[in-house]
Structure formats: C-alpha cells, structure tokens
C-alpha cells in the first residue's frame, strides 16, 4: 500500500520522505515507484526494456533525468521543442513553411541532443548550423530560460567539415545525488581548455494559453503565412474584451490586438469588394477608440497595459455565437497585396484590430489599424488598410508536452516578457555575466 501511495507523490517529495525513517528509505528503492514517476514527470515509457535503459534502474534513470526537468517543453527565439526521445533529450527546431499547399504538422530538425545513456555523465551533441561553425562549450538551464554560450571559430585552424556535429563536450553535474538535485537547478557544461566565450544565445520558455468554453475560438499557436517579414509563429490568447495574436519567433516584436467589442457587421460579401467603404468603417472605429483612450487618461496603463487574466471567459462574441454565424462570401479588396491565393472564400466574423510592430535595435515602432477576419476555427486573417497588405494565420497542428502554465499570472508574465523583445546576447566574454 505504501508503494502505491509513494508512487503518486512527486519525485521532489520522495527525497525528503526517504529521510523520515529507515522503513521509508527501503521502500523508496522499489523500482515501480520510480517507473511511474519517470512516466508521469518525463513521459518515459512504463515498459521501457532493460536493454534500452542500458542496465539502469528506473530510480537511476530518474536521478539522471531530474536535473534536466526544466529544459523539457517549448522555447523561443526560434520555436524550439525540447522532448524526451528514448534516453536522449532532443531539442527540435520547428520550421514553418510558406507552402500553403502543405497541411499537417510543421517540419522540425534537431538542434541538439543530450544523451543520458551509460553511467558516465551525459554528453551533449550540437547539430544546428549555428553551432556547427563554433566550439560550443557552456549551457545553463533555469526554470524559465536556458542559455548556450560559445566561442567563435578560428577560420585559420578550423574547418567546417571537422567541426560539424562535433561533440567534445563534457557535462559536469552539480547534483551528484537525488537529494542534492533537489537543491540545484542548473547544469554547467565545461570546456577542456581555457578559452573564453564570445557569444550567448538565450531561449525563453513558452506556455500555451489556457482555454475557456466561451472563447471565440480555441486559443493556441498559429502560423503566419506570407507575413511581410517571412514565416512566423504566433500565439492567440484571450484577455477579457481583447484577444491578442503575439508573434513568438524572430527578433521583431509584433502583436495583433483584436477588439472583441468592435465587431464589424457584414451585410453581404460585397462589403469586402469596396475598399473605400471598408477603410471608412475602420477609420471611424479607430477615431472612436482613440477618443476613449484619451478619456481613460492612462487607466489601462496603470492596470497593467490592459493585460487581463486569460482565465475568465472572453467579453463580447463567444465561441457558440461564432459557430452559429452563417458564412459570408469573402474576397480580398481590390488593391490589397497578397501572395496568398488559396485563402478561404467564406468568413464568419470580422473585428477591428491593430497590428503593432516594434524592432528594438533600430527603435522602429508602428501601428497599423485594419480588419481581423475569422474564417473558421483554424484560420484567421488581417487586412492592413494602411499598407494594403493581407496576412493569413493557420493553426499549428503539432502537439506539445510540458507547455501548461503553472498559473494564469505566469502565462501573462511570459507574454509580457516576449513583448520586451528577444534575449539575444552577442557580446564579448569579458562583459558576459553567468
């Protein structure tokens, strides 16, 4: 009975439980307990053959994987999905495509692999192009971010052929026992020489937005097709009377703010053919929104820039209302540019929206009012009426693990951090602080 009870507890509680008494200490050597913990916390197959575990018990396997628990999940600058692949932890870079005829999950390619096999310290193999031309020697893993630091390649001594796929990395564990693991959160890669690091690339954790039955459509990740700056991955989330489509890849900060209370009525499909009428309607709403914001006199900023918790149901149109709407014919207005020709020919709803673009290195910031089009559960669109440009968003079909936010506040903090700009550090080692 105690074995069954202990198997239900998180591994972080079992280490202290083992110190309670000798009986508990002996019981916690039962491998079935750790088999279940490996499965529930890391996704390890409960019937993993002994030869695949290289003779390790599940308790040993848990202790080996435990220091890496924070690296599992979804990360950005690029969309990086870190998963447990057998007895390896693999970082897969997801590659969105502008090929509108290809449906299904995004393609991905491995960027790095942490091998947990054997009884020696795990080793890391880098496979991405950005690492192939460098001597990568240092990784830091934290709960909400991890960093890779490397030194530049010496073009006079190193050849791309020799460096590509090079391992040469020794992992030093600060956590020698499971009890020690519970008091440390990072692993440090060490180099075998005394050269210093030149560059640092930092990834930040991505949580998927929580959903509510009354959301207009299901929130989640979307692929921006034929976006003006190239393919992108964005996240749709709901915040009371607003919805946001937040770009989570690349260096520019881009957000589409959808005003759910500012629905644009569609009398018929001919409405989209008249660009001047469409512009007039959006301009009137834009001026009205500006006047209301002036009257509020900064109230929204004092309350956190309008970032409401995604937990309550959305105000305005609901998912049930969207499903009941009769489709209206849709056609791009004359003069609106788009390389996309196979967009949906019907839509259900339209809203006023503002697309904001900020590029930090050059202090570029602009806002583009326009029309947000809800085609169906899996497709959104935005017509930028100022630049006369059309972007379509298609739902990402991939499934991800370890992406639930621990709380609504943690999700909001993640979004706010993304809005502050990317954490790309290209700096001299003398100024790099670990």
TORKOL-4160 file (C-alpha; in steps of 0.2 Angstrom, whole numbers, padded with zeros to 4 digits, m for minus):
434
<pt num="1" X="0000" Y="0000" Z="0000"/>
<pt num="2" X="0014" Y="0012" Z="0004"/>
<pt num="3" X="0022" Y="0008" Z="m0013"/>
<pt num="4" X="0006" Y="0013" Z="m0022"/>
<pt num="5" X="0005" Y="0029" Z="m0011"/>
<pt num="6" X="0023" Y="0034" Z="m0014"/>
<pt num="7" X="0021" Y="0032" Z="m0032"/>
<pt num="8" X="0008" Y="0045" Z="m0033"/>
<pt num="9" X="0019" Y="0058" Z="m0025"/>
<pt num="10" X="0031" Y="0070" Z="m0035"/>
<pt num="11" X="0049" Y="0065" Z="m0035"/>
<pt num="12" X="0054" Y="0081" Z="m0026"/>
<pt num="13" X="0044" Y="0075" Z="m0011"/>
<pt num="14" X="0051" Y="0057" Z="m0011"/>
<pt num="15" X="0069" Y="0063" Z="m0007"/>
<pt num="16" X="0064" Y="0071" Z="0009"/>
<pt num="17" X="0052" Y="0056" Z="0013"/>
<pt num="18" X="0066" Y="0044" Z="0012"/>
<pt num="19" X="0075" Y="0053" Z="0026"/>
<pt num="20" X="0059" Y="0051" Z="0038"/>
<pt num="21" X="0063" Y="0034" Z="0043"/>
<pt num="22" X="0073" Y="0018" Z="0038"/>
<pt num="23" X="0057" Y="0009" Z="0033"/>
<pt num="24" X="0053" Y="0023" Z="0020"/>
<pt num="25" X="0071" Y="0023" Z="0014"/>
<pt num="26" X="0070" Y="0005" Z="0010"/>
<pt num="27" X="0053" Y="0006" Z="0002"/>
<pt num="28" X="0059" Y="0020" Z="m0009"/>
<pt num="29" X="0071" Y="0009" Z="m0018"/>
<pt num="30" X="0056" Y="0000" Z="m0026"/>
<pt num="31" X="0058" Y="0002" Z="m0044"/>
<pt num="32" X="0040" Y="0003" Z="m0048"/>
<pt num="33" X="0039" Y="0019" Z="m0039"/>
<pt num="34" X="0052" Y="0027" Z="m0050"/>
<pt num="35" X="0045" Y="0019" Z="m0065"/>
<pt num="36" X="0029" Y="0028" Z="m0063"/>
<pt num="37" X="0037" Y="0045" Z="m0058"/>
<pt num="38" X="0048" Y="0043" Z="m0074"/>
<pt num="39" X="0032" Y="0041" Z="m0084"/>
<pt num="40" X="0022" Y="0055" Z="m0076"/>
<pt num="41" X="0035" Y="0068" Z="m0075"/>
<pt num="42" X="0046" Y="0065" Z="m0090"/>
<pt num="43" X="0035" Y="0054" Z="m0102"/>
<pt num="44" X="0046" Y="0039" Z="m0101"/>
<pt num="45" X="0038" Y="0023" Z="m0107"/>
<pt num="46" X="0032" Y="0012" Z="m0092"/>
<pt num="47" X="0038" Y="m0004" Z="m0100"/>
<pt num="48" X="0055" Y="0003" Z="m0107"/>
<pt num="49" X="0065" Y="m0013" Z="m0110"/>
<pt num="50" X="0081" Y="m0015" Z="m0099"/>
<pt num="51" X="0092" Y="m0015" Z="m0114"/>
<pt num="52" X="0086" Y="0002" Z="m0119"/>
<pt num="53" X="0089" Y="0008" Z="m0101"/>
<pt num="54" X="0107" Y="0002" Z="m0103"/>
<pt num="55" X="0105" Y="m0008" Z="m0087"/>
<pt num="56" X="0100" Y="0007" Z="m0076"/>
<pt num="57" X="0086" Y="0005" Z="m0064"/>
<pt num="58" X="0071" Y="0017" Z="m0065"/>
<pt num="59" X="0077" Y="0026" Z="m0049"/>
<pt num="60" X="0094" Y="0029" Z="m0058"/>
<pt num="61" X="0086" Y="0035" Z="m0073"/>
<pt num="62" X="0075" Y="0047" Z="m0063"/>
<pt num="63" X="0090" Y="0054" Z="m0055"/>
<pt num="64" X="0099" Y="0056" Z="m0071"/>
<pt num="65" X="0085" Y="0065" Z="m0079"/>
<pt num="66" X="0080" Y="0075" Z="m0064"/>
<pt num="67" X="0092" Y="0090" Z="m0067"/>
<pt num="68" X="0085" Y="0092" Z="m0085"/>
<pt num="69" X="0067" Y="0093" Z="m0080"/>
<pt num="70" X="0066" Y="0112" Z="m0083"/>
<pt num="71" X="0073" Y="0111" Z="m0101"/>
<pt num="72" X="0058" Y="0100" Z="m0107"/>
<pt num="73" X="0045" Y="0110" Z="m0116"/>
<pt num="74" X="0043" Y="0124" Z="m0128"/>
<pt num="75" X="0055" Y="0138" Z="m0131"/>
<pt num="76" X="0058" Y="0154" Z="m0141"/>
<pt num="77" X="0068" Y="0164" Z="m0151"/>
<pt num="78" X="0065" Y="0151" Z="m0164"/>
<pt num="79" X="0052" Y="0139" Z="m0159"/>
<pt num="80" X="0062" Y="0125" Z="m0150"/>
<pt num="81" X="0053" Y="0110" Z="m0144"/>
<pt num="82" X="0063" Y="0100" Z="m0131"/>
<pt num="83" X="0057" Y="0082" Z="m0128"/>
<pt num="84" X="0062" Y="0066" Z="m0121"/>
<pt num="85" X="0067" Y="0054" Z="m0135"/>
<pt num="86" X="0070" Y="0037" Z="m0128"/>
<pt num="87" X="0085" Y="0040" Z="m0117"/>
<pt num="88" X="0090" Y="0056" Z="m0125"/>
<pt num="89" X="0084" Y="0074" Z="m0123"/>
<pt num="90" X="0082" Y="0082" Z="m0140"/>
<pt num="91" X="0079" Y="0100" Z="m0145"/>
<pt num="92" X="0069" Y="0101" Z="m0161"/>
<pt num="93" X="0068" Y="0117" Z="m0171"/>
<pt num="94" X="0051" Y="0119" Z="m0179"/>
<pt num="95" X="0052" Y="0126" Z="m0197"/>
<pt num="96" X="0036" Y="0135" Z="m0203"/>
<pt num="97" X="0034" Y="0135" Z="m0222"/>
<pt num="98" X="0026" Y="0147" Z="m0234"/>
<pt num="99" X="0020" Y="0132" Z="m0244"/>
<pt num="100" X="0001" Y="0134" Z="m0242"/>
<pt num="101" X="m0002" Y="0118" Z="m0251"/>
<pt num="102" X="0006" Y="0108" Z="m0237"/>
<pt num="103" X="m0005" Y="0104" Z="m0222"/>
<pt num="104" X="m0002" Y="0095" Z="m0206"/>
<pt num="105" X="0011" Y="0097" Z="m0193"/>
<pt num="106" X="0026" Y="0109" Z="m0195"/>
<pt num="107" X="0043" Y="0101" Z="m0200"/>
<pt num="108" X="0057" Y="0101" Z="m0187"/>
<pt num="109" X="0075" Y="0097" Z="m0187"/>
<pt num="110" X="0086" Y="0093" Z="m0172"/>
<pt num="111" X="0097" Y="0107" Z="m0165"/>
<pt num="112" X="0105" Y="0097" Z="m0150"/>
<pt num="113" X="0104" Y="0081" Z="m0141"/>
<pt num="114" X="0108" Y="0077" Z="m0123"/>
<pt num="115" X="0112" Y="0058" Z="m0121"/>
<pt num="116" X="0108" Y="0051" Z="m0105"/>
<pt num="117" X="0114" Y="0033" Z="m0109"/>
<pt num="118" X="0128" Y="0025" Z="m0099"/>
<pt num="119" X="0133" Y="0028" Z="m0081"/>
<pt num="120" X="0145" Y="0042" Z="m0086"/>
<pt num="121" X="0140" Y="0060" Z="m0086"/>
<pt num="122" X="0128" Y="0064" Z="m0100"/>
<pt num="123" X="0135" Y="0072" Z="m0116"/>
<pt num="124" X="0128" Y="0085" Z="m0127"/>
<pt num="125" X="0129" Y="0085" Z="m0146"/>
<pt num="126" X="0125" Y="0100" Z="m0156"/>
<pt num="127" X="0118" Y="0098" Z="m0173"/>
<pt num="128" X="0111" Y="0115" Z="m0179"/>
<pt num="129" X="0120" Y="0126" Z="m0191"/>
<pt num="130" X="0123" Y="0140" Z="m0179"/>
<pt num="131" X="0133" Y="0128" Z="m0168"/>
<pt num="132" X="0142" Y="0119" Z="m0182"/>
<pt num="133" X="0154" Y="0133" Z="m0185"/>
<pt num="134" X="0158" Y="0136" Z="m0167"/>
<pt num="135" X="0166" Y="0127" Z="m0152"/>
<pt num="136" X="0151" Y="0127" Z="m0140"/>
<pt num="137" X="0156" Y="0123" Z="m0123"/>
<pt num="138" X="0143" Y="0130" Z="m0110"/>
<pt num="139" X="0125" Y="0128" Z="m0106"/>
<pt num="140" X="0114" Y="0135" Z="m0092"/>
<pt num="141" X="0097" Y="0128" Z="m0088"/>
<pt num="142" X="0085" Y="0138" Z="m0077"/>
<pt num="143" X="0066" Y="0136" Z="m0075"/>
<pt num="144" X="0061" Y="0149" Z="m0087"/>
<pt num="145" X="0076" Y="0150" Z="m0099"/>
<pt num="146" X="0092" Y="0142" Z="m0104"/>
<pt num="147" X="0107" Y="0149" Z="m0112"/>
<pt num="148" X="0120" Y="0142" Z="m0124"/>
<pt num="149" X="0137" Y="0151" Z="m0124"/>
<pt num="150" X="0151" Y="0148" Z="m0137"/>
<pt num="151" X="0167" Y="0154" Z="m0144"/>
<pt num="152" X="0170" Y="0159" Z="m0162"/>
<pt num="153" X="0178" Y="0148" Z="m0174"/>
<pt num="154" X="0196" Y="0151" Z="m0179"/>
<pt num="155" X="0195" Y="0152" Z="m0198"/>
<pt num="156" X="0214" Y="0148" Z="m0199"/>
<pt num="157" X="0213" Y="0132" Z="m0189"/>
<pt num="158" X="0196" Y="0125" Z="m0190"/>
<pt num="159" X="0187" Y="0118" Z="m0205"/>
<pt num="160" X="0168" Y="0117" Z="m0206"/>
<pt num="161" X="0169" Y="0098" Z="m0210"/>
<pt num="162" X="0178" Y="0094" Z="m0195"/>
<pt num="163" X="0168" Y="0105" Z="m0183"/>
<pt num="164" X="0150" Y="0100" Z="m0190"/>
<pt num="165" X="0142" Y="0089" Z="m0177"/>
<pt num="166" X="0157" Y="0089" Z="m0166"/>
<pt num="167" X="0153" Y="0084" Z="m0148"/>
<pt num="168" X="0169" Y="0087" Z="m0137"/>
<pt num="169" X="0158" Y="0092" Z="m0123"/>
<pt num="170" X="0159" Y="0086" Z="m0105"/>
<pt num="171" X="0144" Y="0089" Z="m0094"/>
<pt num="172" X="0148" Y="0092" Z="m0075"/>
<pt num="173" X="0134" Y="0089" Z="m0064"/>
<pt num="174" X="0132" Y="0099" Z="m0048"/>
<pt num="175" X="0119" Y="0087" Z="m0042"/>
<pt num="176" X="0128" Y="0070" Z="m0038"/>
<pt num="177" X="0113" Y="0063" Z="m0028"/>
<pt num="178" X="0094" Y="0065" Z="m0029"/>
<pt num="179" X="0094" Y="0074" Z="m0013"/>
<pt num="180" X="0107" Y="0086" Z="m0020"/>
<pt num="181" X="0097" Y="0088" Z="m0036"/>
<pt num="182" X="0083" Y="0095" Z="m0026"/>
<pt num="183" X="0093" Y="0110" Z="m0021"/>
<pt num="184" X="0101" Y="0114" Z="m0038"/>
<pt num="185" X="0093" Y="0119" Z="m0054"/>
<pt num="186" X="0106" Y="0120" Z="m0067"/>
<pt num="187" X="0119" Y="0110" Z="m0076"/>
<pt num="188" X="0135" Y="0118" Z="m0082"/>
<pt num="189" X="0144" Y="0112" Z="m0097"/>
<pt num="190" X="0163" Y="0114" Z="m0096"/>
<pt num="191" X="0177" Y="0116" Z="m0109"/>
<pt num="192" X="0193" Y="0107" Z="m0109"/>
<pt num="193" X="0204" Y="0122" Z="m0112"/>
<pt num="194" X="0204" Y="0140" Z="m0105"/>
<pt num="195" X="0197" Y="0149" Z="m0120"/>
<pt num="196" X="0183" Y="0162" Z="m0116"/>
<pt num="197" X="0166" Y="0163" Z="m0123"/>
<pt num="198" X="0162" Y="0176" Z="m0136"/>
<pt num="199" X="0143" Y="0174" Z="m0139"/>
<pt num="200" X="0127" Y="0169" Z="m0129"/>
<pt num="201" X="0110" Y="0164" Z="m0136"/>
<pt num="202" X="0096" Y="0163" Z="m0123"/>
<pt num="203" X="0080" Y="0154" Z="m0125"/>
<pt num="204" X="0064" Y="0159" Z="m0116"/>
<pt num="205" X="0050" Y="0147" Z="m0110"/>
<pt num="206" X="0034" Y="0147" Z="m0120"/>
<pt num="207" X="0017" Y="0142" Z="m0111"/>
<pt num="208" X="0002" Y="0138" Z="m0122"/>
<pt num="209" X="m0013" Y="0149" Z="m0117"/>
<pt num="210" X="m0027" Y="0142" Z="m0106"/>
<pt num="211" X="m0044" Y="0140" Z="m0114"/>
<pt num="212" X="m0061" Y="0143" Z="m0109"/>
<pt num="213" X="m0078" Y="0136" Z="m0117"/>
<pt num="214" X="m0083" Y="0154" Z="m0121"/>
<pt num="215" X="m0068" Y="0159" Z="m0130"/>
<pt num="216" X="m0072" Y="0164" Z="m0148"/>
<pt num="217" X="m0061" Y="0150" Z="m0155"/>
<pt num="218" X="m0049" Y="0139" Z="m0147"/>
<pt num="219" X="m0033" Y="0148" Z="m0142"/>
<pt num="220" X="m0016" Y="0142" Z="m0147"/>
<pt num="221" X="m0001" Y="0143" Z="m0159"/>
<pt num="222" X="m0004" Y="0149" Z="m0177"/>
<pt num="223" X="0007" Y="0150" Z="m0192"/>
<pt num="224" X="0008" Y="0167" Z="m0200"/>
<pt num="225" X="0008" Y="0163" Z="m0219"/>
<pt num="226" X="0016" Y="0176" Z="m0231"/>
<pt num="227" X="0020" Y="0188" Z="m0217"/>
<pt num="228" X="0029" Y="0203" Z="m0223"/>
<pt num="229" X="0045" Y="0198" Z="m0214"/>
<pt num="230" X="0044" Y="0180" Z="m0218"/>
<pt num="231" X="0036" Y="0165" Z="m0210"/>
<pt num="232" X="0032" Y="0167" Z="m0191"/>
<pt num="233" X="0024" Y="0158" Z="m0177"/>
<pt num="234" X="0011" Y="0167" Z="m0166"/>
<pt num="235" X="0000" Y="0164" Z="m0151"/>
<pt num="236" X="m0018" Y="0168" Z="m0150"/>
<pt num="237" X="m0024" Y="0171" Z="m0132"/>
<pt num="238" X="m0040" Y="0179" Z="m0125"/>
<pt num="239" X="m0040" Y="0193" Z="m0112"/>
<pt num="240" X="m0057" Y="0199" Z="m0107"/>
<pt num="241" X="m0063" Y="0211" Z="m0121"/>
<pt num="242" X="m0047" Y="0209" Z="m0131"/>
<pt num="243" X="m0039" Y="0195" Z="m0140"/>
<pt num="244" X="m0020" Y="0195" Z="m0144"/>
<pt num="245" X="m0010" Y="0187" Z="m0158"/>
<pt num="246" X="0008" Y="0188" Z="m0152"/>
<pt num="247" X="0022" Y="0184" Z="m0163"/>
<pt num="248" X="0034" Y="0172" Z="m0153"/>
<pt num="249" X="0048" Y="0169" Z="m0166"/>
<pt num="250" X="0061" Y="0181" Z="m0173"/>
<pt num="251" X="0068" Y="0197" Z="m0166"/>
<pt num="252" X="0054" Y="0209" Z="m0170"/>
<pt num="253" X="0040" Y="0212" Z="m0158"/>
<pt num="254" X="0023" Y="0210" Z="m0166"/>
<pt num="255" X="0006" Y="0210" Z="m0159"/>
<pt num="256" X="m0011" Y="0210" Z="m0167"/>
<pt num="257" X="m0024" Y="0217" Z="m0154"/>
<pt num="258" X="m0042" Y="0211" Z="m0158"/>
<pt num="259" X="m0055" Y="0222" Z="m0151"/>
<pt num="260" X="m0069" Y="0209" Z="m0147"/>
<pt num="261" X="m0082" Y="0223" Z="m0143"/>
<pt num="262" X="m0079" Y="0231" Z="m0160"/>
<pt num="263" X="m0086" Y="0219" Z="m0172"/>
<pt num="264" X="m0088" Y="0225" Z="m0190"/>
<pt num="265" X="m0105" Y="0219" Z="m0197"/>
<pt num="266" X="m0105" Y="0211" Z="m0214"/>
<pt num="267" X="m0121" Y="0214" Z="m0223"/>
<pt num="268" X="m0115" Y="0203" Z="m0238"/>
<pt num="269" X="m0100" Y="0198" Z="m0247"/>
<pt num="270" X="m0100" Y="0213" Z="m0257"/>
<pt num="271" X="m0094" Y="0223" Z="m0242"/>
<pt num="272" X="m0076" Y="0217" Z="m0245"/>
<pt num="273" X="m0076" Y="0222" Z="m0263"/>
<pt num="274" X="m0077" Y="0241" Z="m0258"/>
<pt num="275" X="m0061" Y="0246" Z="m0251"/>
<pt num="276" X="m0066" Y="0264" Z="m0248"/>
<pt num="277" X="m0081" Y="0258" Z="m0238"/>
<pt num="278" X="m0070" Y="0246" Z="m0228"/>
<pt num="279" X="m0057" Y="0260" Z="m0224"/>
<pt num="280" X="m0071" Y="0272" Z="m0219"/>
<pt num="281" X="m0078" Y="0260" Z="m0206"/>
<pt num="282" X="m0061" Y="0256" Z="m0199"/>
<pt num="283" X="m0056" Y="0274" Z="m0198"/>
<pt num="284" X="m0072" Y="0278" Z="m0189"/>
<pt num="285" X="m0069" Y="0265" Z="m0176"/>
<pt num="286" X="m0051" Y="0270" Z="m0175"/>
<pt num="287" X="m0055" Y="0288" Z="m0171"/>
<pt num="288" X="m0068" Y="0282" Z="m0158"/>
<pt num="289" X="m0055" Y="0270" Z="m0149"/>
<pt num="290" X="m0043" Y="0285" Z="m0149"/>
<pt num="291" X="m0055" Y="0296" Z="m0140"/>
<pt num="292" X="m0060" Y="0283" Z="m0127"/>
<pt num="293" X="m0042" Y="0280" Z="m0123"/>
<pt num="294" X="m0039" Y="0299" Z="m0121"/>
<pt num="295" X="m0054" Y="0300" Z="m0109"/>
<pt num="296" X="m0047" Y="0285" Z="m0099"/>
<pt num="297" X="m0031" Y="0295" Z="m0096"/>
<pt num="298" X="m0019" Y="0281" Z="m0094"/>
<pt num="299" X="m0031" Y="0270" Z="m0084"/>
<pt num="300" X="m0026" Y="0255" Z="m0094"/>
<pt num="301" X="m0008" Y="0258" Z="m0091"/>
<pt num="302" X="m0010" Y="0259" Z="m0073"/>
<pt num="303" X="m0019" Y="0242" Z="m0073"/>
<pt num="304" X="m0005" Y="0233" Z="m0082"/>
<pt num="305" X="m0007" Y="0239" Z="m0100"/>
<pt num="306" X="m0024" Y="0230" Z="m0102"/>
<pt num="307" X="m0017" Y="0213" Z="m0099"/>
<pt num="308" X="m0031" Y="0204" Z="m0091"/>
<pt num="309" X="m0030" Y="0187" Z="m0085"/>
<pt num="310" X="m0035" Y="0174" Z="m0098"/>
<pt num="311" X="m0044" Y="0163" Z="m0085"/>
<pt num="312" X="m0061" Y="0172" Z="m0086"/>
<pt num="313" X="m0072" Y="0170" Z="m0101"/>
<pt num="314" X="m0070" Y="0182" Z="m0115"/>
<pt num="315" X="m0081" Y="0198" Z="m0116"/>
<pt num="316" X="m0091" Y="0200" Z="m0132"/>
<pt num="317" X="m0093" Y="0187" Z="m0145"/>
<pt num="318" X="m0092" Y="0169" Z="m0139"/>
<pt num="319" X="m0087" Y="0153" Z="m0147"/>
<pt num="320" X="m0105" Y="0147" Z="m0148"/>
<pt num="321" X="m0110" Y="0163" Z="m0157"/>
<pt num="322" X="m0096" Y="0161" Z="m0169"/>
<pt num="323" X="m0101" Y="0143" Z="m0173"/>
<pt num="324" X="m0119" Y="0149" Z="m0176"/>
<pt num="325" X="m0114" Y="0163" Z="m0188"/>
<pt num="326" X="m0119" Y="0160" Z="m0207"/>
<pt num="327" X="m0103" Y="0161" Z="m0218"/>
<pt num="328" X="m0102" Y="0176" Z="m0229"/>
<pt num="329" X="m0093" Y="0176" Z="m0245"/>
<pt num="330" X="m0075" Y="0183" Z="m0244"/>
<pt num="331" X="m0064" Y="0191" Z="m0257"/>
<pt num="332" X="m0049" Y="0202" Z="m0255"/>
<pt num="333" X="m0052" Y="0220" Z="m0259"/>
<pt num="334" X="m0045" Y="0227" Z="m0275"/>
<pt num="335" X="m0028" Y="0234" Z="m0272"/>
<pt num="336" X="m0024" Y="0223" Z="m0256"/>
<pt num="337" X="m0007" Y="0214" Z="m0259"/>
<pt num="338" X="m0005" Y="0196" Z="m0255"/>
<pt num="339" X="0005" Y="0182" Z="m0262"/>
<pt num="340" X="m0008" Y="0170" Z="m0255"/>
<pt num="341" X="m0021" Y="0164" Z="m0267"/>
<pt num="342" X="m0029" Y="0149" Z="m0259"/>
<pt num="343" X="m0036" Y="0158" Z="m0244"/>
<pt num="344" X="m0054" Y="0153" Z="m0238"/>
<pt num="345" X="m0068" Y="0160" Z="m0248"/>
<pt num="346" X="m0080" Y="0162" Z="m0234"/>
<pt num="347" X="m0079" Y="0170" Z="m0216"/>
<pt num="348" X="m0090" Y="0171" Z="m0201"/>
<pt num="349" X="m0085" Y="0187" Z="m0192"/>
<pt num="350" X="m0074" Y="0202" Z="m0193"/>
<pt num="351" X="m0067" Y="0214" Z="m0180"/>
<pt num="352" X="m0057" Y="0230" Z="m0178"/>
<pt num="353" X="m0039" Y="0226" Z="m0174"/>
<pt num="354" X="m0022" Y="0235" Z="m0173"/>
<pt num="355" X="m0006" Y="0227" Z="m0179"/>
<pt num="356" X="0009" Y="0234" Z="m0169"/>
<pt num="357" X="0027" Y="0231" Z="m0175"/>
<pt num="358" X="0042" Y="0236" Z="m0164"/>
<pt num="359" X="0061" Y="0232" Z="m0169"/>
<pt num="360" X="0071" Y="0236" Z="m0154"/>
<pt num="361" X="0089" Y="0238" Z="m0162"/>
<pt num="362" X="0083" Y="0252" Z="m0174"/>
<pt num="363" X="0070" Y="0259" Z="m0162"/>
<pt num="364" X="0056" Y="0256" Z="m0176"/>
<pt num="365" X="0038" Y="0256" Z="m0170"/>
<pt num="366" X="0022" Y="0257" Z="m0180"/>
<pt num="367" X="0004" Y="0253" Z="m0178"/>
<pt num="368" X="m0007" Y="0248" Z="m0192"/>
<pt num="369" X="m0027" Y="0248" Z="m0190"/>
<pt num="370" X="m0036" Y="0236" Z="m0200"/>
<pt num="371" X="m0049" Y="0221" Z="m0201"/>
<pt num="372" X="m0047" Y="0205" Z="m0192"/>
<pt num="373" X="m0056" Y="0191" Z="m0201"/>
<pt num="374" X="m0062" Y="0175" Z="m0193"/>
<pt num="375" X="m0063" Y="0162" Z="m0206"/>
<pt num="376" X="m0066" Y="0147" Z="m0196"/>
<pt num="377" X="m0059" Y="0138" Z="m0180"/>
<pt num="378" X="m0042" Y="0136" Z="m0188"/>
<pt num="379" X="m0040" Y="0151" Z="m0199"/>
<pt num="380" X="m0038" Y="0170" Z="m0196"/>
<pt num="381" X="m0034" Y="0184" Z="m0207"/>
<pt num="382" X="m0029" Y="0203" Z="m0205"/>
<pt num="383" X="m0031" Y="0216" Z="m0219"/>
<pt num="384" X="m0019" Y="0231" Z="m0215"/>
<pt num="385" X="m0028" Y="0245" Z="m0223"/>
<pt num="386" X="m0014" Y="0257" Z="m0222"/>
<pt num="387" X="m0001" Y="0247" Z="m0232"/>
<pt num="388" X="m0015" Y="0237" Z="m0241"/>
<pt num="389" X="m0007" Y="0220" Z="m0236"/>
<pt num="390" X="m0016" Y="0203" Z="m0231"/>
<pt num="391" X="m0009" Y="0191" Z="m0218"/>
<pt num="392" X="m0017" Y="0174" Z="m0215"/>
<pt num="393" X="m0014" Y="0164" Z="m0199"/>
<pt num="394" X="m0017" Y="0145" Z="m0199"/>
<pt num="395" X="m0017" Y="0134" Z="m0184"/>
<pt num="396" X="m0002" Y="0124" Z="m0180"/>
<pt num="397" X="m0006" Y="0106" Z="m0180"/>
<pt num="398" X="0009" Y="0100" Z="m0169"/>
<pt num="399" X="0006" Y="0094" Z="m0152"/>
<pt num="400" X="0017" Y="0099" Z="m0137"/>
<pt num="401" X="0021" Y="0092" Z="m0120"/>
<pt num="402" X="0026" Y="0102" Z="m0104"/>
<pt num="403" X="0018" Y="0118" Z="m0110"/>
<pt num="404" X="0005" Y="0121" Z="m0097"/>
<pt num="405" X="0007" Y="0137" Z="m0087"/>
<pt num="406" X="0008" Y="0135" Z="m0068"/>
<pt num="407" X="m0004" Y="0149" Z="m0066"/>
<pt num="408" X="m0013" Y="0162" Z="m0076"/>
<pt num="409" X="m0001" Y="0175" Z="m0069"/>
<pt num="410" X="0014" Y="0165" Z="m0075"/>
<pt num="411" X="0006" Y="0165" Z="m0093"/>
<pt num="412" X="0004" Y="0184" Z="m0093"/>
<pt num="413" X="0021" Y="0187" Z="m0087"/>
<pt num="414" X="0028" Y="0176" Z="m0101"/>
<pt num="415" X="0018" Y="0186" Z="m0114"/>
<pt num="416" X="0024" Y="0202" Z="m0106"/>
<pt num="417" X="0042" Y="0196" Z="m0107"/>
<pt num="418" X="0040" Y="0192" Z="m0125"/>
<pt num="419" X="0034" Y="0210" Z="m0128"/>
<pt num="420" X="0050" Y="0217" Z="m0120"/>
<pt num="421" X="0060" Y="0210" Z="m0135"/>
<pt num="422" X="0072" Y="0195" Z="m0138"/>
<pt num="423" X="0086" Y="0190" Z="m0127"/>
<pt num="424" X="0099" Y="0188" Z="m0140"/>
<pt num="425" X="0116" Y="0192" Z="m0132"/>
<pt num="426" X="0131" Y="0194" Z="m0144"/>
<pt num="427" X="0144" Y="0201" Z="m0133"/>
<pt num="428" X="0162" Y="0199" Z="m0128"/>
<pt num="429" X="0166" Y="0186" Z="m0114"/>
<pt num="430" X="0173" Y="0200" Z="m0103"/>
<pt num="431" X="0156" Y="0208" Z="m0101"/>
<pt num="432" X="0146" Y="0191" Z="m0100"/>
<pt num="433" X="0139" Y="0188" Z="m0083"/>
<pt num="434" X="0133" Y="0170" Z="m0080"/>
